[in-house]
Amino acid sequence: MRILLYRGDGNTGPWADDFQRQLPGVQCVAWTEGAKLAPCDYAVVWAPPKAMLRELAEVKAVFLMGAGADAILKHATALPAHVPIVRLGDAGMGVQMGEYVAHAVLRYFRRFDQYEDQAAVGEWRPLEPHDRASFTVGVMGAGVLGRRVLDCLRPFGFPLQAWSRTEKHIDGVRCHAGEAGLDDFLRSTRVLVCMLPLTDETSNILNRANMGKLPQGAYLINVARGAHVSEPDLLAYIKSGHIAGATLDVFRNEPLPLQHPFWQEPRITITPHIAALTLREESVRQIAGKIGQLERGEAIADVIDRELGY
């Protein structure tokens, strides 16, 4: 069996070593543009170039080194429609995402962001606590990772709600769906957590109109993709006080340029796309298991629907 590997940073060696441990006898080769390669059975990639996708007509499946499919789907027409694209399903990312979001929610709820500002100037002043009963946390995107985040938030007793493209039923969570359910979801959300896949429909979904529907003093946490958020509109709402602040892990341009105004806004907390890092060994173990299923003629989970974009 031959597996074709590609990463934008070129660091495919550790992935090849792990695959050879999981699938004894497998041959892993790194893709380079213009090189003549023998046919491969599978491809394992992250953000592959269009030129690579044109060469994958004969592979049985293309596996992604992450959960998001937007980087490959923007070149999807170059990849023959019969080749399935398979994303990672959790692979250790869920617990990381839960930790990140829970920390950001609690930091705002317990007013630790304000206490940090006070400490910086030597001010000792207890603040009025937020009311837990009205501190509704709303998660946009109720897939595997979204549900893990909701599970992590349950012990803290916040009212929880979720919004998704199609109707979901999650115990203890008020669920909204589709365009018809978006307004009610936004108007009743105190802390908005964006975990949506990036598609044509969700790009720029957090724009001036939709963020304006959030209640006064709402807070935003974005761990999905930077293109979900209209950055100028978010900045304007934070400066006006309509949105109290934001914790942002993803941005339209990464690394975030040094001149970007977010760096100068103290009510925005910035992290460098680390909310859920790919854990290589767990990811390889999952992909190797799915390859085994395909080789046995079995169906596998996490196949991307190209029309939906996830």
N, C-alpha and C positions, 0 to 999 in steps of 0.2 A: 504494500500500500504506500502511496506517495501523497504527502500533504504539502501544499504550497502555502508559505507564510508571508505575510506582509504587515509591516508597521511603518508609520511615517517616520519614526525616529530610527528605523533600521535595526532596532534591538530585538532580533528574532531568535538569537542563540539560546537564551534561557527557555523560550517556548519550545524550541526543537528538543532540548534536553528533557523537558517534562513530558512531551508527547512520546518520546522514545522509552521513557520509563513506564508510561501508562499503556502504550501499544507496542510491545516488543516486536522488533523487526520493521517498524515503520520507517520510511525515509522522508525526512523533512528537507525542503529546499526553499530558499528565500527568493522571492520574485524581484527581478531588476528589469527595468524597461529596456527592451531591445534584445535581451538575452534569449537564446533558443533553449527551451526547456522541454523535456519529455512530458507527455501527458500526466496529469495528476488526478487523483481520485477525489480529493477534497481541497478546499481553500479555507484558511483561517486568517482573517484580516481585521484591520482597523483603519478606517478612513482611506480605502484604496483609491488610487487614481483611475480615471476613466479608461486609460490605456490598458490597465490590468484587467478590468472587467470584460473587455472585449475578447480576452484570451481564455475565458472560463466557461466556454460553451459545453465542454465535455466533463466538467466536474459534477459529482453527484449532489453536492450542496456547498454553499458558502456559509461559514460560521463567523460570527462577529465576536470580537474580543471585548464586547460591552453590551449594555442593554439598549442603547439608543441606535436607531437605524437611519437617522436623517443624513449622516455623512455618506452612506452608500446609496441611499435612495435618490439623492440628487443626481446620480449618474446611472440610475436604474435602467434606463433605456439601452445602455450599452451591455447589460447583462441579459442573456436570453431568458425569456419568461419561464421556461421550464425548470430553471435552476432555482431551488429553494434557498432563501436567505434565512438564517437561523440566528436569533439573538441569544445572549446569555439570559437565563432566568435566575435572578438573584445571585447565586455563586458568591455569597458572602457580602453582597452589596446592601442587602436589606437591613442588616443590623447596623451597618455604618450610617446608612441614611436615617434610620430611626434615632441613633445617637445624636447626629447633627441637628435634626429638626427639633428633637426634644430639648436639646441644649439651647437652641435659639428661642424656642417658645418660652422656656422657663426663664431665660435671661430677661426677656421683655416682661413676662408676667410678674416676676419678683423685682423688677425695676433695677436689676443689676447694671444695666447700661447707664442709668442715671446715677447710680451710686459710684460707678467708675469715674464719671465726670466730676462728681463732688469730691472724691478722694484725690483727684489730680490737682485740685486747688485747696485741699485741706479743709473741706467743709463737712461738718458732722451734723446731718439733718435727716432723721427718719422720714420716709415718705408714706403717704396713704396707700395701702395695698389695693391692687385691682380686685374687683369682685369676681370670684371664680364662676359663679352661676351664670354670669353674662359674658364670660370670656370664651366665646365660641371659636373653635379652631376649625377652619374649613380647608380640606385638602382637594386640590384640583388634580384629578387623575387617580382612579381607584383600581389600578392594576396590581400586580404582585408587590411592587415596592410601595405604592400608595397604601395598600392594606397593612404592610409591615409598619409603616409610620403610624397609622391609626392605632395599631396594636400597642406600639410603644407609648402612645399618649394616653391610653385608657387609664392607667393607674393614677393619673393626676386629677381625674375627676372633671376635666373640662367638657362642656358640651361639644360633641364632635359631629361634623357633617362632611359630605363629600360630593363632588360634582364630576360627572363623567359623560362621555358622548352618548352611551347607551345606559339604560336603567340597570342599577345594581341593587342588591339587598345585602346589607352588612349589619350584623347584630350590633345594637347600641349606637348606630350611626345614622343620622338623618341623611338620606340620599336624594340628590337632585340629578336630573339628566337632561341633556340636550339644550338647545337654544331656549326652549320654554322654561327650563328650570334655572337658567344662569342668573337672572336678575335677583330672584329670591335668595339664591345661594350667596351672591355677593353682598346683598343688603344686610344679611344676617351673620356675616363673618367678621370676627374681630381680628383674628390672625389668619392670613391667607397663605397657604403653602402650595406652591406651584410644582407639580410633579408630572405634568402632561408630556406625552410624546410630542415632538415637533413635527407638525404637518402643515399643509397649506391652510387648514382650518384653524389651527391653534397658533400660527405665527402672529405675533403682535396682539394676542388676545387680551393682554393686560395693557390696554391703551387708555387714552384719556377718558373715554366714555365709560368703560368698564371699571377702571379704578375709581372713578367718581361715584360709583354706586356703593363702594365700601363705606361703612359708617365712619364718622369723624374719629380720628385717632387710631385707625386700623394700622396693622403692621403687616409687612410682606416678607416672606421667605421664599427665595427662588433657588431650587436645586435641580431644575430641569434643563432648560436651554436659555441662553441670553436673548434669543430672538422672540421669546414669548412676551417680553416686556418692552414697552416704548420707554426708552431710557430718559428722554427729555421730559415726558409727561410724569414719570415717577419722580424725577428731581423737582419738578414744579410743585407736585402735590406734597412732597416732604417739606419744601421751603414754606409752603402756605400753612402747614400744620394739619392738613386734611389726613395725610398719612404720617404717623408718628415716626416711622423709621423703617429700615429694611435690613435684612441679612441676605447677602447675595453671594452665591458660589459660582455663578455662570454669567457670561457676558457676551455681547454680540461680537466683540473683538477680544481675543485672548492671545497672549497676556493682556490685561487691561492696560491701555496706554497710560504713561505717567501723567500726561496732560489731561486725562479724563476728569471731569468735574466730580465724579463720585469720590475720588480720593480726598477732595477738600470738604466733603459733607460729613460732619461728625456723626450724624444719625444713620449713616449707612455703614454696616459692617461688611467687610470684603474678605473673602477667602478664595484661594487660587484653584478652583474646580477640584476640591478634595472631599466633597461630601460623601462620596462612595467610590473609593479607588478599586480598580480591578485587581482582584487577588489571583495571581497567575496560576498557582497550583490548583486552587478550587475550580478555576475556569477551565483549565486543561482537563481536569477530571470529569467535569460536566460534558465538555465537548467530546471527549473520548467515549463516554457512555452513550451519547447520541449517535456517534459514528457506529458503535457496536449495534445499536438498534437498527440503523439503516441497513447495515450489512446483513442483518437477520430478516430484513423485509418488514420491520415494525414501524409504526407511526411514531413521530417524535413531537414534543411540545416546542413552543416558542418559535414557530415558523412565522415569518413576517407576512402580513397581508399587504401586498404592494399598493393596492387601491386605498386602504385605510392609512397606510404609512406607519404601522406598528404591528 
